Amino acid sequence: MRNKKTTIHDVAAAAGVSYQTISRVLNGRPDVSDETRQRVLEIVQQMDYQPSAAARTLTKGRSMTIGVVASGLQYFGPSQTLVGVESYASQMGYSLMLQLAQDPELDDFERIFDELLTHQVAGVIWTVPEIGSNHSWIRNTIPRLPVPVIFTNATPAPGISVVQIDNLTGGHIATRHLLEQGYQNLGIITGPPTWVAAQDRLEGWRQELVEAGRTPQPFQIAEGDWSTESGERAFEELVQKYPDMDAVFASNDQMALGVLQVIYRGRKRVPRDMALVGFDDIPQAAYFFPSMTTIRQDMIEVGKLAMQSLARLIETYQHRNQAHPPEVHLVQPSLVVRDSSGRR
């Protein structure tokens, strides 16, 4: 019976090599000496370390499993990204191994990644949002990894492959639309300030106001946490500190729904008394009352592009002497105009 406590680190320690070398050997990679390969395979057999997975990998010449690290599947964007990844992976003959991060700020991501490597994944799609410095360890580790990694929610940086929505442009589009509709005093409800996506949407709002000759002020900004309840609280805060506000950009549709609730409890009307633009274009947005003007982000397309990019990188990773430059794709959002932002 296989010892279930045996890990890739146990095998690496016994062989006197790095866990990356173990993974290269088990994936049939050519960039390992014959002597090292023989020693590793002997130890794998002695320790009974996942022999069936290794045998399948060596027979095919490479793994056909993709690791996916995800969190926040209760939200629209992350769940749609996973749908896109799965649909394209199945077309290409890949299977997925999903690892869920319960706390995207504090989880032990190195342990999660090691677990994927023990299952001989050919590559990893990292859909966990960038929050603070939670991506820093893997950014520093990527050059030494035996498999390619694609991020779907990260700041583009040298050596990092990213496929994601252009959130900065989305913030611009939402704000420009409200200005063009004749609204003068624009507030914003942001997502959590440590989230890079929330920062980019806020920056797009700021830049668009500056380009229009306005100077954004702190009293025009309130923070939410993506939930409907936080949208309610943040809007009530904005009303108190910014009484002249006549329009608001809510950084996701769930918070925008909370804004609508507060407005109608106050017996006011949208857009006559307050215009509103959301972000996501969740399916329910068309059925809000009034229907929600929003920024559409095609997260299914993000997932498909991430899988396509990863497949290309996997091909180049089979031979380390080939170039495998990182890929960066910013998927452009679009404005969906509905009733909540009618011309003033």
VOBA-1610 file (N, C-alpha, C; in pm, whole numbers, padded with zeros to 5 digits, always signed):
BEGIN
Met+00085-00120+00000Met+00000+00000+00000Met+00089+00125+00000Arg+00053+00225-00083Arg+00134+00343-00090Arg+00125+00425+00039Asn+00239+00472+00082Asn+00243+00557+00199Asn+00189+00695+00162Lys+00071+00728+00208Lys+00006+00852+00169Lys+00076+00975+00225Lys+00165+00957+00322Lys+00235+01071+00380Lys+00358+01110+00299Thr+00396+01027+00204Thr+00513+01059+00122Thr+00481+01178+00032Thr+00566+01279+00034Thr+00547+01399-00047Thr+00662+01414-00144Ile+00645+01507-00235Ile+00751+01534-00331Ile+00878+01581-00260His+00862+01648-00147His+00979+01693-00070His+01053+01574-00007Asp+00977+01472+00034Asp+01041+01351+00088Asp+01127+01285-00018Val+01073+01274-00138Val+01147+01212-00247Val+01269+01296-00282Ala+01251+01429-00287Ala+01362+01518-00320Ala+01474+01507-00217Ala+01436+01499-00089Ala+01538+01488+00016Ala+01614+01357+00004Ala+01543+01249-00024Ala+01608+01119-00036Ala+01701+01114-00158Ala+01664+01184-00265Ala+01745+01183-00387Ala+01854+01289-00386Gly+01844+01382-00292Gly+01943+01490-00285Gly+01930+01590-00399Val+01804+01612-00446Val+01779+01709-00554Val+01661+01796-00513Ser+01632+01898-00594Ser+01517+01985-00566Ser+01387+01917-00609Tyr+01274+01965-00554Tyr+01147+01907-00594Tyr+01117+01940-00740Gln+01173+02054-00792Gln+01155+02084-00934Gln+01218+01976-01021Thr+01334+01924-00977Thr+01400+01818-01053Thr+01316+01690-01052Ile+01258+01659-00936Ile+01170+01542-00927Ile+01057+01555-01029Ser+00994+01673-01033Ser+00884+01694-01125Ser+00929+01682-01270Arg+01050+01734-01301Arg+01101+01724-01439Arg+01120+01578-01479Val+01174+01499-01387Val+01196+01358-01418Val+01062+01288-01443Leu+00965+01311-01355Leu+00837+01242-01367Leu+00756+01290-01488Asn+00788+01410-01538Asn+00722+01460-01657Asn+00799+01426-01784Gly+00906+01346-01773Gly+00978+01303-01890Gly+01058+01412-01957Arg+01094+01515-01881Arg+01166+01628-01940Arg+01308+01587-01976Pro+01363+01641-02087Pro+01496+01601-02131Pro+01610+01672-02060Asp+01580+01777-01983Asp+01687+01859-01926Asp+01733+01806-01789Val+01743+01674-01776Val+01793+01610-01655Val+01895+01505-01698Ser+02007+01496-01626Ser+02110+01398-01663Ser+02057+01255-01644Asp+02114+01161-01721Asp+02072+01021-01710Asp+02097+00967-01570Glu+02208+01008-01510Glu+02241+00960-01376Glu+02136+01006-01275Thr+02099+01135-01281Thr+01999+01188-01188Thr+01863+01123-01213Arg+01829+01108-01339Arg+01700+01047-01372Arg+01689+00907-01314Gln+01795+00828-01330Gln+01794+00691-01280Gln+01781+00688-01128Arg+01856+00777-01060Arg+01851+00780-00913Arg+01712+00819-00865Val+01651+00919-00929Val+01518+00964-00889Val+01415+00854-00909Leu+01419+00787-01023Leu+01320+00683-01051Leu+01333+00565-00955Glu+01455+00534-00917Glu+01475+00427-00819Glu+01415+00464-00685Ile+01436+00589-00642Ile+01383+00633-00512Ile+01231+00643-00517Val+01176+00690-00630Val+01031+00695-00645Val+00972+00555-00627Gln+01039+00456-00685Gln+00990+00318-00674Gln+01005+00267-00531Gln+01119+00295-00468Gln+01142+00249-00331Gln+01040+00309-00234Met+01009+00437-00253Met+00919+00507-00161Met+00773+00491-00202Asp+00751+00423-00315Asp+00615+00400-00364Asp+00540+00533-00377Tyr+00610+00629-00439Tyr+00555+00764-00450Tyr+00476+00780-00580Gln+00343+00775-00573Gln+00253+00795-00685Gln+00299+00722-00812Pro+00322+00593-00807Pro+00376+00526-00924Pro+00283+00528-01044Ser+00153+00519-01021Ser+00063+00514-01136Ser+00059+00647-01209Ala+00058+00759-01134Ala+00057+00891-01198Ala+00185+00912-01276Ala+00297+00872-01218Ala+00424+00889-01288Ala+00429+00803-01413Ala+00379+00678-01402Ala+00381+00589-01518Ala+00298+00646-01632Arg+00181+00702-01602Arg+00098+00760-01707Arg+00168+00878-01771Thr+00234+00961-01689Thr+00303+01077-01741Thr+00417+01036-01834Leu+00498+00936-01790Leu+00612+00893-01870Leu+00567+00826-01999Thr+00456+00755-01995Thr+00406+00689-02115Thr+00363+00791-02220Lys+00293+00899-02175Lys+00247+01000-02269Lys+00356+01100-02307Gly+00460+01104-02228Gly+00565+01201-02254Gly+00540+01334-02185Arg+00417+01356-02139Arg+00385+01476-02062Arg+00251+01456-01994Ser+00226+01535-01893Ser+00099+01529-01823Ser-00010+01597-01905Met-00132+01549-01892Met-00247+01613-01955Met-00342+01668-01848Thr-00285+01703-01733Thr-00362+01761-01624Thr-00318+01904-01600Ile-00414+01993-01586Ile-00388+02134-01557Ile-00431+02164-01414Gly-00345+02225-01337Gly-00381+02269-01203Gly-00449+02405-01209Val-00557+02421-01135Val-00627+02550-01126Val-00640+02586-00978Val-00589+02702-00941Val-00602+02751-00804Val-00702+02866-00807Ala-00810+02853-00730Ala-00919+02950-00739Ala-00967+02987-00599Ser-01036+03098-00591Ser-01104+03139-00468Ser-01221+03230-00507Gly-01309+03254-00411Gly-01420+03346-00436Gly-01519+03299-00541Leu-01542+03167-00550Leu-01632+03117-00652Leu-01777+03158-00628Gln-01806+03218-00513Gln-01940+03269-00490Gln-01965+03398-00568Tyr-01857+03459-00618Tyr-01869+03581-00696Tyr-01877+03548-00845Phe-01936+03639-00920Phe-01963+03617-01062Phe-01834+03597-01143Gly-01738+03688-01128Gly-01618+03683-01209Gly-01538+03555-01196Pro-01498+03515-01073Pro-01420+03392-01058Pro-01490+03267-01109Ser-01620+03257-01085Ser-01692+03137-01131Ser-01697+03131-01283Gln-01716+03246-01348Gln-01719+03249-01494Gln-01583+03218-01554Thr-01476+03263-01488Thr-01342+03231-01535Thr-01321+03081-01538Leu-01365+03013-01433Leu-01348+02869-01425Leu-01427+02799-01535Val-01546+02850-01568Val-01624+02793-01678Val-01546+02802-01808Gly-01483+02917-01833Gly-01405+02935-01955Gly-01286+02843-01960Val-01215+02828-01849Val-01099+02738-01844Val-01142+02596-01875Glu-01249+02550-01811Glu-01291+02411-01827Glu-01337+02382-01970Ser-01409+02476-02030Ser-01463+02450-02164Ser-01351+02435-02266Tyr-01246+02518-02258Tyr-01139+02508-02355Tyr-01046+02392-02322Ala-01025+02365-02193Ala-00938+02253-02154Ala-00994+02122-02206Ser-01125+02103-02194Ser-01185+01978-02240Ser-01172+01962-02391Gln-01181+02072-02465Gln-01163+02066-02610Gln-01023+02018-02647Met-00925+02055-02565Met-00786+02023-02593Met-00742+01890-02531Gly-00832+01822-02462Gly-00799+01693-02404Gly-00733+01698-02269Tyr-00736+01815-02203Tyr-00679+01829-02069Tyr-00787+01807-01964Ser-00747+01753-01850Ser-00834+01748-01733Ser-00787+01852-01632Leu-00875+01890-01541Leu-00842+01993-01444Leu-00831+01935-01303Met-00736+01986-01227Met-00726+01956-01085Met-00744+02089-01011Leu-00855+02103-00941Leu-00891+02229-00877Leu-00847+02232-00731Gln-00781+02339-00693Gln-00746+02365-00554Gln-00811+02497-00513Leu-00892+02494-00407Leu-00962+02614-00362Leu-00886+02679-00247Ala-00867+02808-00258Ala-00806+02887-00151Ala-00919+02952-00071Gln-00932+02917+00054Gln-01041+02970+00135Gln-01017+03115+00175Asp-00892+03152+00197Asp-00857+03289+00234Asp-00748+03337+00139Pro-00784+03414+00034Pro-00686+03453-00067Pro-00575+03543-00016Glu-00589+03596+00104Glu-00483+03679+00161Glu-00386+03599+00246Leu-00434+03491+00309Leu-00353+03424+00411Leu-00324+03278+00384Asp-00387+03216+00285Asp-00366+03073+00263Asp-00220+03039+00234Asp-00186+02915+00263Asp-00050+02866+00238Asp-00040+02824+00091Phe-00013+02921+00004Phe-00014+02893-00139Phe+00103+02807-00182Glu+00213+02811-00109Glu+00326+02726-00143Glu+00288+02579-00124Arg+00213+02551-00018Arg+00165+02413+00004Arg+00070+02372-00108Ile-00020+02462-00147Ile-00115+02431-00255Ile-00041+02402-00384Phe+00060+02483-00414Phe+00134+02462-00538Phe+00211+02330-00533Asp+00272+02300-00420Asp+00344+02173-00407Asp+00252+02054-00428Glu+00128+02066-00378Glu+00032+01958-00394Glu+00003+01935-00543Leu-00009+02044-00618Leu-00032+02029-00762Leu+00087+01962-00829Leu+00208+01999-00790Leu+00327+01941-00852Leu+00337+01792-00823Thr+00290+01749-00706Thr+00297+01606-00677Thr+00206+01526-00770His+00107+01592-00829His+00016+01524-00922His+00060+01545-01067Gln+00182+01592-01086Gln+00241+01601-01220Gln+00161+01689-01316Val+00110+01802-01268Val+00038+01891-01359Val+00132+01947-01465Ala+00078+01971-01584Ala+00158+02024-01694Ala+00172+02175-01685Gly+00082+02239-01614Gly+00085+02383-01597Gly-00020+02425-01496Val-00019+02553-01459Val-00111+02602-01355Val-00176+02732-01402Ile-00307+02741-01381Ile-00380+02866-01400Ile-00416+02918-01262Trp-00366+03035-01231Trp-00378+03094-01097Trp-00485+03202-01102Thr-00609+03169-01060Thr-00720+03264-01068Thr-00746+03337-00937Val-00665+03310-00835Val-00680+03380-00707Val-00648+03529-00729Pro-00736+03620-00687Pro-00710+03763-00711Pro-00586+03810-00636Glu-00518+03907-00696Glu-00403+03966-00629Glu-00453+04061-00521Ile-00417+04030-00397Ile-00458+04109-00282Ile-00334+04140-00200Gly-00299+04266-00190Gly-00177+04301-00117Gly-00057+04233-00179Ser+00014+04156-00098Ser+00137+04089-00145Ser+00119+03938-00156Asn-00008+03890-00170Asn-00029+03745-00168Asn+00027+03673-00291His+00066+03747-00394His+00128+03684-00511His+00280+03692-00508Ser+00336+03758-00408Ser+00480+03788-00412Ser+00566+03663-00414Trp+00529+03561-00336Trp+00616+03444-00327Trp+00626+03372-00461Ile+00513+03361-00531Ile+00517+03286-00657Ile+00584+03368-00767Arg+00573+03499-00762Arg+00643+03583-00859Arg+00794+03556-00851Asn+00844+03543-00729Asn+00987+03519-00711Asn+01026+03376-00744Thr+00930+03285-00741Thr+00957+03143-00762Thr+00944+03101-00908Ile+00864+03173-00985Ile+00832+03134-01122Ile+00953+03097-01207Pro+01062+03174-01204Pro+01176+03137-01291Pro+01232+02998-01263Arg+01210+02944-01142Arg+01265+02813-01106Arg+01164+02699-01120Leu+01040+02731-01158Leu+00936+02629-01162Leu+00950+02539-01284Pro+00914+02412-01269Pro+00924+02318-01381Pro+00804+02324-01476Val+00702+02403-01441Val+00583+02415-01526Val+00546+02562-01540Pro+00478+02598-01650Pro+00436+02738-01667Pro+00314+02772-01582Val+00301+02902-01551Val+00190+02951-01470Val+00127+03071-01541Ile-00006+03074-01547Ile-00081+03187-01603Ile-00165+03247-01492Phe-00159+03380-01477Phe-00243+03451-01381Phe-00363+03512-01453Thr-00480+03510-01389Thr-00596+03576-01447Thr-00641+03696-01365Asn-00565+03732-01266Asn-00605+03846-01182Asn-00481+03899-01112Ala-00393+03962-01189Ala-00265+04006-01133Ala-00214+04125-01210Thr-00125+04199-01146Thr-00060+04311-01212Thr+00046+04259-01309Pro+00038+04296-01437Pro+00143+04253-01530Pro+00280+04298-01483Ala+00378+04208-01492Ala+00514+04237-01447Ala+00610+04153-01531Pro+00737+04193-01537Pro+00835+04117-01616Pro+00838+03969-01576Gly+00833+03882-01676Gly+00841+03739-01650Gly+00711+03674-01608Ile+00602+03750-01598Ile+00474+03698-01552Ile+00376+03692-01669Ser+00311+03577-01688Ser+00208+03563-01791Ser+00072+03593-01730Val+00000+03686-01791Val-00127+03734-01735Val-00232+03742-01845Val-00352+03694-01812Val-00470+03716-01895Val-00578+03769-01802Gln-00621+03893-01823Gln-00720+03948-01732Gln-00796+04063-01797Ile-00903+04104-01730Ile-00982+04218-01773Ile-00903+04346-01750Asp-00915+04441-01842Asp-00851+04572-01827Asp-00940+04656-01735Asn-00921+04640-01605Asn-01006+04708-01507Asn-00987+04859-01508Leu-00867+04905-01539Leu-00842+05049-01547Leu-00930+05111-01655Thr-00932+05050-01773Thr-01017+05100-01881Thr-01164+05092-01843Gly-01203+04988-01772Gly-01342+04978-01727Gly-01383+05095-01641Gly-01294+05138-01550Gly-01323+05254-01467Gly-01338+05380-01549His-01252+05394-01651His-01264+05508-01742His-01398+05509-01813Ile-01437+05394-01868Ile-01560+05386-01948Ile-01682+05422-01864Ala-01691+05368-01743Ala-01806+05396-01656Ala-01816+05544-01623Thr-01704+05604-01588Thr-01703+05745-01548Thr-01731+05836-01666Arg-01671+05806-01781Arg-01694+05887-01901Arg-01841+05885-01941His-01904+05769-01930His-02046+05758-01965His-02130+05851-01878Leu-02107+05851-01749Leu-02186+05937-01659Leu-02163+06084-01690Leu-02040+06122-01718Leu-02011+06261-01753Leu-02081+06300-01884Glu-02076+06212-01981Glu-02140+06240-02110Glu-02291+06248-02098Gln-02347+06183-01997Gln-02491+06189-01975Gln-02532+06318-01904Gly-02436+06399-01866Gly-02466+06529-01806Gly-02456+06535-01655Tyr-02410+06427-01589Tyr-02398+06428-01443Tyr-02269+06498-01402Gln-02275+06573-01294Gln-02166+06660-01256Gln-02090+06616-01131Asn-02159+06551-01041Asn-02100+06518-00910Asn-02100+06366-00892Leu-01987+06306-00923Leu-01978+06161-00931Leu-01908+06100-00809Gly-01978+06009-00742Gly-01917+05931-00635Gly-01877+05794-00686Ile-01801+05722-00604Ile-01762+05586-00639Ile-01764+05498-00515Ile-01813+05377-00531Ile-01803+05274-00427Ile-01702+05172-00477Thr-01590+05162-00408Thr-01483+05073-00451Thr-01499+04935-00390Gly-01424+04839-00445Gly-01409+04711-00378Gly-01307+04725-00267Pro-01271+04615-00200Pro-01172+04622-00091Pro-01042+04687-00141Pro-00987+04782-00068Pro-00872+04860-00117Pro-00745+04779-00139Thr-00735+04659-00080Thr-00615+04578-00102Thr-00622+04498-00232Trp-00741+04491-00295Trp-00756+04415-00420Trp-00707+04499-00536Val-00621+04442-00620Val-00568+04516-00735Val-00680+04554-00831Ala-00778+04466-00853Ala-00890+04499-00943Ala-00965+04622-00893Ala-00987+04631-00763Ala-01057+04747-00706Ala-00972+04873-00723Gln-00841+04861-00702Gln-00752+04975-00718Gln-00755+05027-00862Asp-00754+04935-00959Asp-00753+04976-01100Asp-00883+05044-01140Arg-00996+04995-01092Arg-01125+05058-01125Arg-01133+05197-01064Leu-01084+05211-00941Leu-01081+05342-00877Leu-00990+05437-00954Glu-00874+05388-00996Glu-00780+05473-01069Glu-00839+05517-01203Gly-00912+05430-01270Gly-00978+05470-01393Gly-01078+05582-01370Trp-01153+05573-01262Trp-01248+05679-01223Trp-01174+05809-01197Arg-01065+05802-01122Arg-00986+05923-01090Arg-00934+05988-01218Gln-00871+05908-01302Gln-00809+05962-01423Gln-00911+06026-01515Glu-01027+05966-01527Glu-01130+06022-01616Glu-01180+06155-01563Leu-01196+06168-01432Leu-01238+06295-01375Leu-01132+06403-01397Val-01006+06366-01379Val-00898+06462-01401Val-00894+06507-01547Glu-00912+06413-01639Glu-00913+06447-01782Glu-01029+06540-01815Ala-01136+06534-01735Ala-01252+06621-01757Ala-01239+06753-01682Gly-01122+06775-01619Gly-01098+06900-01548Gly-01148+06903-01406Arg-01177+06785-01350Arg-01224+06778-01211Arg-01110+06732-01120Thr-01121+06763-00993Thr-01024+06717-00895Thr-01093+06622-00797Pro-01071+06493-00809Pro-01137+06398-00718Pro-01101+06426-00572Gln-01201+06415-00485Gln-01183+06440-00343Gln-01213+06314-00262Pro-01152+06301-00144Pro-01177+06182-00062Pro-01324+06161-00027Phe-01401+06272-00012Phe-01541+06256+00027Phe-01625+06196-00086Gln-01569+06183-00205Gln-01642+06122-00316Gln-01626+05970-00319Ile-01549+05915-00227Ile-01512+05773-00231Ile-01559+05701-00106Ala-01619+05585-00123Ala-01653+05498-00010Ala-01614+05355-00049Glu-01578+05275+00052Glu-01530+05139+00027Glu-01636+05035+00059Gly-01646+04935-00028Gly-01729+04819-00004Gly-01644+04694-00004Asp-01710+04577+00007Asp-01635+04451+00005Asp-01689+04356-00101Trp-01756+04411-00202Trp-01818+04341-00315Trp-01959+04291-00284Ser-02000+04290-00157Ser-02131+04235-00122Ser-02240+04341-00136Thr-02365+04296-00150Thr-02479+04387-00159Thr-02491+04471-00033Glu-02470+04406+00083Glu-02482+04479+00210Glu-02380+04593+00219Ser-02260+04567+00172Ser-02158+04672+00178Ser-02190+04785+00082Gly-02259+04754-00029Gly-02302+04860-00120Gly-02402+04953-00054Glu-02491+04895+00025Glu-02586+04978+00101Glu-02514+05071+00197Arg-02423+05012+00277Arg-02353+05092+00378Arg-02268+05201+00313Ala-02198+05166+00207Ala-02110+05263+00142Ala-02190+05378+00080Phe-02305+05346+00021Phe-02385+05452-00040Phe-02442+05545+00066Glu-02487+05487+00177Glu-02536+05573+00286Glu-02427+05666+00336Glu-02304+05616+00342Glu-02190+05698+00382Glu-02167+05811+00281Leu-02174+05779+00152Leu-02154+05880+00049Leu-02260+05990+00056Val-02384+05952+00076Val-02492+06049+00082Val-02468+06149+00196Gln-02416+06097+00308Gln-02389+06184+00423Gln-02277+06283+00396Lys-02168+06238+00334Lys-02052+06326+00318Lys-02045+06394+00182Tyr-02134+06357+00090Tyr-02133+06416-00043Tyr-02277+06441-00088Pro-02346+06536-00023Pro-02489+06557-00051Pro-02518+06606-00193Asp-02419+06663-00261Asp-02442+06712-00397Asp-02430+06600-00502Met-02394+06482-00461Met-02374+06371-00554Met-02500+06345-00636Asp-02482+06334-00769Asp-02597+06303-00855Asp-02576+06175-00936Ala-02461+06108-00918Ala-02436+05983-00988Ala-02330+05905-00911Val-02335+05772-00922Val-02237+05689-00851Val-02197+05571-00939Phe-02069+05541-00935Phe-02014+05422-01001Phe-01988+05319-00893Ala-02062+05209-00894Ala-02041+05099-00801Ala-01952+04996-00869Ser-01844+04955-00802Ser-01740+04875-00867Ser-01778+04730-00892Asn-01897+04688-00851Asn-01953+04563-00904Asn-02105+04570-00893Asp-02173+04481-00965Asp-02319+04488-00973Asp-02386+04451-00841Gln-02323+04364-00762Gln-02384+04328-00634Gln-02390+04449-00541Met-02286+04530-00538Met-02290+04652-00456Met-02389+04752-00516Ala-02400+04756-00649Ala-02496+04846-00713Ala-02639+04812-00672Leu-02668+04683-00654Leu-02801+04644-00607Leu-02828+04702-00469Gly-02725+04702-00382Gly-02741+04763-00251Gly-02771+04912-00261Val-02708+04979-00357Val-02734+05122-00379Val-02881+05144-00416Leu-02932+05061-00505Leu-03072+05074-00546Leu-03167+05063-00427Gln-03137+04970-00335Gln-03224+04952-00219Gln-03231+05078-00134Val-03116+05142-00112Val-03113+05264-00031Val-03189+05376-00100Ile-03170+05390-00229Ile-03236+05498-00303Ile-03387+05484-00294Tyr-03438+05363-00311Tyr-03582+05346-00311Tyr-03641+05351-00170Arg-03564+05316-00072Arg-03612+05336+00066Arg-03627+05483+00096Gly-03546+05565+00033Gly-03555+05711+00049Gly-03656+05775-00043Arg-03736+05691-00113Arg-03843+05737-00202Arg-03788+05827-00314Lys-03668+05794-00362Lys-03612+05865-00475Lys-03611+05772-00596Arg-03576+05829-00712Arg-03582+05752-00835Arg-03447+05752-00906Val-03423+05641-00975Val-03306+05624-01060Val-03355+05622-01205Pro-03300+05704-01293Pro-03185+05794-01275Pro-03222+05938-01246Arg-03351+05967-01228Arg-03392+06107-01213Arg-03319+06175-01097Asp-03312+06107-00982Asp-03247+06165-00865Asp-03103+06119-00848Met-03072+06003-00901Met-02936+05948-00886Met-02911+05848-00999Ala-02808+05876-01080Ala-02771+05780-01184Ala-02676+05677-01126Leu-02673+05559-01188Leu-02595+05449-01131Leu-02538+05362-01242Val-02408+05330-01229Val-02341+05235-01320Val-02272+05130-01234Gly-02288+05003-01272Gly-02222+04894-01202Gly-02105+04839-01282Phe-02061+04719-01244Phe-01948+04655-01312Phe-01965+04504-01298Asp-01964+04432-01409Asp-01972+04285-01419Asp-02067+04243-01530Asp-02186+04306-01533Asp-02297+04262-01617Asp-02338+04120-01581Ile-02372+04102-01453Ile-02426+03973-01411Ile-02561+03953-01481Pro-02606+03830-01500Pro-02732+03807-01574Pro-02851+03881-01514Gln-02853+03901-01383Gln-02967+03966-01318Gln-02969+04117-01342Ala-02858+04176-01390Ala-02850+04321-01405Ala-02959+04375-01498Ala-02993+04299-01600Ala-03097+04343-01694Ala-03235+04342-01630Tyr-03250+04274-01514Tyr-03381+04260-01451Tyr-03392+04341-01321Phe-03287+04414-01285Phe-03301+04510-01175Phe-03408+04612-01217Phe-03460+04684-01117Phe-03553+04792-01149Phe-03501+04923-01092Pro-03462+05016-01182Pro-03456+05000-01328Pro-03340+04908-01369Ser-03342+04866-01494Ser-03235+04781-01544Ser-03101+04854-01531Met-02995+04776-01506Met-02867+04834-01465Met-02772+04859-01582Thr-02732+04985-01598Thr-02617+05014-01685Thr-02492+04962-01615Thr-02406+04894-01689Thr-02293+04829-01623Thr-02178+04811-01722Ile-02064+04777-01669Ile-01947+04744-01749Ile-01939+04593-01761Arg-01945+04545-01884Arg-01942+04400-01905Arg-01799+04351-01911Gln-01768+04251-01828Gln-01637+04185-01835Gln-01661+04039-01873Asp-01601+03998-01983Asp-01624+03862-02034Asp-01524+03768-01969Met-01560+03718-01850Met-01469+03632-01775Met-01458+03493-01836Ile-01561+03449-01908Ile-01548+03320-01977Ile-01439+03330-02083Glu-01435+03442-02153Glu-01330+03463-02252Glu-01193+03468-02185Val-01184+03530-02067Val-01058+03532-01993Val-01012+03390-01964Gly-01104+03304-01918Gly-01068+03166-01890Gly-01022+03091-02013Lys-01090+03111-02125Lys-01050+03044-02250Lys-00912+03091-02295Leu-00889+03223-02293Leu-00759+03275-02334Leu-00647+03227-02243Ala-00677+03217-02113Ala-00576+03168-02019Ala-00537+03025-02053Met-00636+02942-02087Met-00608+02803-02122Met-00531+02794-02253Gln-00567+02878-02350Gln-00495+02880-02478Gln-00349+02920-02457Ser-00328+03026-02379Ser-00191+03072-02353Ser-00110+02966-02280Leu-00174+02901-02181Leu-00103+02799-02106Leu-00063+02683-02196Ala-00152+02644-02287Ala-00121+02533-02379Ala+00001+02567-02464Arg+00011+02692-02509Arg+00129+02732-02589Arg+00256+02726-02505Leu+00246+02773-02382Leu+00364+02773-02295Leu+00406+02631-02259Ile+00310+02542-02242Ile+00343+02402-02212Ile+00427+02342-02324Glu+00391+02373-02448Glu+00467+02322-02561Glu+00612+02366-02556Thr+00637+02492-02523Thr+00775+02542-02520Thr+00849+02490-02398Tyr+00775+02462-02288Tyr+00841+02412-02167Tyr+00890+02269-02183Gln+00847+02199-02288Gln+00895+02063-02307Gln+01045+02061-02337His+01097+02172-02389His+01240+02182-02422His+01291+02316-02371Arg+01370+02312-02267Arg+01418+02434-02202Arg+01505+02521-02293Asn+01557+02463-02403Asn+01640+02543-02491Asn+01558+02630-02585Gln+01425+02614-02582Gln+01340+02698-02664Gln+01297+02821-02585Ala+01270+02929-02659Ala+01223+03051-02593Ala+01079+03033-02547His+01047+03083-02431His+00909+03077-02382His+00878+03209-02314Pro+00869+03317-02393Pro+00842+03448-02334Pro+00705+03452-02269Pro+00689+03527-02162Pro+00558+03538-02098Pro+00457+03604-02191Glu+00332+03572-02171Glu+00224+03629-02252Glu+00137+03718-02164Val+00098+03834-02216Val+00011+03927-02144Val-00105+03964-02236His-00226+03937-02190His-00347+03970-02266His-00441+04048-02175Leu-00476+04170-02213Leu-00575+04248-02141Leu-00705+04245-02220Val-00805+04181-02166Val-00934+04169-02232Val-01014+04296-02205Gln-01061+04358-02312Gln-01127+04488-02298Gln-01273+04474-02253Pro-01311+04550-02151Pro-01451+04551-02108Pro-01534+04640-02201Ser-01666+04634-02188Ser-01753+04715-02273Ser-01869+04770-02190Leu-01923+04881-02236Leu-02035+04945-02168Leu-02167+04887-02217Val-02253+04849-02122Val-02389+04803-02153Val-02484+04907-02096Val-02546+04985-02183Val-02632+05096-02139Val-02774+05046-02119Arg-02826+05070-01997Arg-02965+05037-01968Arg-03027+05159-01900Asp-03131+05139-01820Asp-03212+05251-01773Asp-03155+05328-01657Ser-03059+05272-01583Ser-03015+05336-01459Ser-02927+05459-01479Ser-02894+05490-01605Ser-02806+05606-01629Ser-02860+05696-01739Gly-02992+05712-01744Gly-03052+05794-01848Gly-03000+05937-01846Arg-03004+06002-01962Arg-02951+06139-01973Arg-03025+06233-01881Arg-02947+06322-01820Arg-03008+06414-01724Arg-03081+06525-01797
//
